[in-house]
Amino acid sequence: MHNKRLPLLLTSLLVFFVMFGFGLLLQLKLRELGASLLMVGLLTTVRGAVETFGSPAWGAISDGLKKRKLLMILLVLTPAFLYFAYSVIETPIVFILFSSLIAFFTAGFEPIAMALSTEHSRDSVRNTSRELSILNTANSIGMLTGRIMLSILLVFFTVSQAINWYAFVALIAVIPVLFLKEEKHLVSRRKGFLNRLFPLKEDSTPLWENGLWAVYAGTFLRQLGTAGATSIIAIYMTERIGLSGAATAIITSINPFMQIFSHIFFGRVISKTGPRKSTLIGIGLTVFTMVFFAVAKNWVLIAIGYFCLGIAFGAFINGAGTMVSLCSPPGRRAEFLGLLRSARAIGFMVGPMLAGTVAEYSYFGMFIMMASLIATGGLIVIVFTKERFVTS
């Protein structure tokens, strides 16, 4: 492992360790506060709305800076301090609004980390997909260990106590950032505050090259489906399937476990198959995941679904991330990677509300609806994207 990668990889691992743990903890905490399924879904919706605008904005800000390190410190350290408040808030709506404040800061981490990872990949499929796969592998290791640790903590501690434990780990995540060695990148020069903050307002041409807009559309629909289903999956597994909180955490950890191998595999083969095919494989496997969830009567099919979802994410995010990186202007890479995060965030925003509403009547109908929307995203990618990249 290259020494220059290590601080970024350690930070990403710890950040995703915390975020993936909180993903389930916050659902359980809201349910403890008496929130309805619709209110639980609203949590993800509000966070998605904030991240939709926050990700490209933070990406554009970082593109306009000669150094991204100080910005990374801010985006890691600020949420870490705020996380502790989750354990003492007692009103669901206040809990949701506070989560939106945290989401504003966490929104910028992923696009900036991806930009740092691919900054010197010489704009080839092989190098870009390799760097992204290494970063995404670290992220998935963080998700896996975070979810496994959560299953252990929930055996011995309350949800509020587990929240404080994860907040402490979030503080530790800033340490590797201090050792980040960053080289100067091509700085995006834009006139006017709004143009600096949202350069797409001034020049949207790259969106139409190689059908990049369709990658964002497919990303949105895939994330809508997965976010919708997973925003209430903890409730589905505990109340409908009858699993404990600890068992739920263990089964859902299959997803990040499989992601580790999927990132490594697709990071290697994308240079041969192309990022477009990898993206489509990821979308297709996600459809199968929703079908398994829909027909599940016990933990077995849920586990198979999470197995598919883990493989799907590695195929999808490495393919989509590579396509976006190679289609982005060099001085605006973090911005366009931020837009990829925004497309996912809009899915986070819309999916849970839709899923929560439909699930009040039928879990089966909700999962099938999510599968149909994800499949539609795949069709858009098939029809409208093109693949014209350097493969070496």
C-alpha positions, -999 to 999 in steps of 0.1 A, spaced: 0 0 0 14 34 -10 23 55 20 5 85 5 -28 65 4 -27 54 40 -40 85 59 -69 89 34 -77 52 36 -77 51 74 -98 82 76 -123 68 52 -124 35 70 -132 52 104 -157 77 88 -177 49 72 -174 28 104 -192 55 122 -217 64 94 -228 28 88 -232 22 125 -254 53 128 -275 43 98 -291 15 119 -288 32 153 -308 63 143 -337 41 131 -338 22 164 -334 55 184 -363 71 166 -385 40 171 -376 42 208 -389 78 208 -422 66 194 -418 77 158 -440 61 131 -426 43 101 -432 74 80 -412 95 106 -384 69 104 -383 73 67 -384 111 70 -351 109 88 -334 96 57 -354 120 35 -343 151 53 -306 140 54 -308 133 17 -322 167 9 -293 184 27 -267 162 11 -282 169 -24 -270 205 -22 -241 200 2 -221 175 -18 -215 194 -50 -211 226 -31 -184 212 -8 -168 196 -39 -168 229 -58 -153 247 -28 -125 221 -26 -119 224 -64 -113 261 -58 -87 255 -31 -51 247 -36 -52 223 -7 -81 202 4 -66 190 38 -80 218 60 -114 213 45 -112 176 52 -103 183 89 -134 205 92 -157 180 76 -145 151 98 -141 170 132 -174 190 132 -198 161 129 -178 141 155 -186 167 182 -222 170 171 -229 132 172 -229 132 210 -262 152 210 -281 123 194 -281 104 227 -299 131 247 -325 144 222 -360 132 231 -383 147 205 -384 129 171 -388 161 150 -358 178 168 -339 146 163 -345 147 125 -337 184 122 -305 180 141 -295 151 118 -298 175 89 -272 198 104 -248 169 107 -256 158 72 -246 192 59 -210 186 70 -208 148 62 -220 155 27 -186 168 16 -164 140 28 -170 114 0 -166 135 -31 -135 152 -18 -120 118 -7 -128 104 -42 -112 134 -59 -81 130 -37 -79 93 -46 -82 98 -84 -63 131 -87 -32 115 -102 -46 85 -120 -36 100 -154 -73 98 -165 -72 62 -176 -98 35 -168 -73 12 -153 -57 37 -129 -89 55 -120 -109 23 -113 -79 9 -92 -77 40 -70 -114 41 -65 -116 4 -57 -89 8 -31 -107 37 -14 -141 19 -17 -126 -12 -1 -115 8 29 -150 23 31 -166 -11 30 -142 -25 57 -153 4 78 -190 -4 71 -184 -41 80 -165 -35 112 -189 -7 122 -220 -30 118 -203 -60 135 -193 -37 164 -228 -24 166 -242 -59 170 -219 -65 199 -227 -31 215 -264 -37 213 -261 -69 234 -244 -50 263 -255 -14 260 -285 7 252 -290 25 219 -281 59 235 -249 44 250 -239 29 216 -244 64 200 -219 79 224 -194 52 217 -196 58 179 -193 95 185 -160 89 203 -147 69 173 -157 97 150 -133 120 170 -105 96 164 -111 97 126 -96 131 124 -61 119 135 -51 103 101 -62 134 83 -35 154 101 -9 132 83 -25 135 48 1 145 22 -16 164 -5 -2 177 -38 -15 208 -55 -42 201 -80 -56 221 -110 -77 248 -94 -111 257 -108 -113 295 -114 -149 309 -114 -161 344 -111 -189 353 -87 -199 336 -54 -227 314 -68 -205 303 -98 -177 293 -74 -202 274 -52 -222 258 -81 -201 259 -113 -226 238 -131 -248 269 -131 -223 284 -155 -212 254 -176 -232 222 -178 -217 209 -211 -199 179 -195 -233 166 -183 -242 158 -219 -209 142 -230 -210 104 -232 -245 106 -216 -231 115 -182 -265 128 -171 -279 92 -176 -253 79 -151 -267 104 -126 -303 94 -134 -295 57 -130 -277 65 -98 -307 84 -85 -332 56 -92 -309 29 -78 -304 48 -46 -341 56 -44 -348 19 -43 -321 9 -20 -326 38 4 -363 33 4 -360 -4 13 -332 -1 38 -346 30 56 -371 7 73 -354 -27 69 -345 -27 106 -382 -24 115 -391 -50 89 -366 -75 102 -374 -70 139 -412 -66 138 -422 -87 107 -394 -113 105 -390 -114 143 -352 -109 146 -334 -92 175 -315 -60 171 -282 -78 174 -292 -104 147 -304 -76 124 -270 -59 127 -252 -92 119 -273 -100 88 -270 -65 74 -232 -67 79 -232 -92 50 -236 -62 27 -203 -45 35 -185 -78 39 -193 -87 3 -185 -52 -8 -149 -57 1 -145 -85 -23 -167 -68 -49 -146 -36 -49 -114 -56 -53 -128 -77 -82 -145 -50 -102 -116 -26 -96 -94 -51 -115 -118 -61 -143 -133 -27 -151 -103 -19 -173 -113 -49 -194 -151 -49 -193 -155 -11 -191 -171 9 -163 -205 10 -181 -210 -28 -179 -199 -28 -143 -225 -1 -135 -252 -21 -152 -242 -53 -134 -245 -34 -101 -280 -22 -110 -292 -56 -121 -280 -73 -89 -298 -46 -68 -331 -55 -85 -326 -91 -74 -320 -79 -39 -353 -62 -37 -371 -94 -50 -354 -115 -23 -365 -90 4 -401 -90 -10 -405 -128 -7 -386 -134 25 -403 -153 53 -372 -157 75 -337 -145 78 -323 -168 50 -336 -148 20 -328 -115 37 -292 -127 41 -291 -137 4 -305 -103 -5 -277 -86 14 -252 -109 -2 -264 -97 -37 -265 -61 -25 -229 -62 -14 -217 -75 -48 -240 -50 -65 -226 -20 -47 -190 -27 -56 -199 -32 -93 -221 -1 -94 -201 25 -74 -167 17 -90 -182 17 -125 -202 49 -120 -174 66 -101 -149 58 -129 -173 71 -156 -178 103 -137 -141 108 -130 -131 103 -166 -159 125 -180 -152 154 -156 -131 184 -164 -98 181 -145 -104 213 -125 -139 203 -115 -135 166 -106 -147 169 -69 -177 189 -81 -189 162 -105 -181 135 -80 -202 156 -56 -230 155 -81 -228 117 -81 -232 119 -43 -261 143 -48 -278 119 -72 -276 93 -45 -287 118 -19 -318 127 -39 -326 90 -39 -321 90 -1 -345 119 1 -373 105 -21 -370 68 -15 -377 65 22 -408 87 21 -422 66 -8 -412 34 8 -426 44 43 -459 54 27 -463 22 7 -450 -1 35 -478 11 58 -500 -9 35 -477 -36 22 -441 -45 26 -443 -67 -4 -457 -40 -26 -430 -16 -14 -401 -39 -23 -415 -47 -58 -420 -10 -64 -384 -3 -55 -372 -31 -78 -392 -16 -107 -377 19 -102 -342 5 -100 -347 -15 -132 -359 17 -149 -326 33 -139 -307 5 -155 -327 9 -187 -318 46 -188 -281 38 -185 -283 12 -212 -300 35 -237 -283 68 -232 -247 63 -219 -216 59 -241 -182 45 -233 -152 62 -249 -124 60 -224 -86 53 -224 -81 18 -210 -45 19 -200 
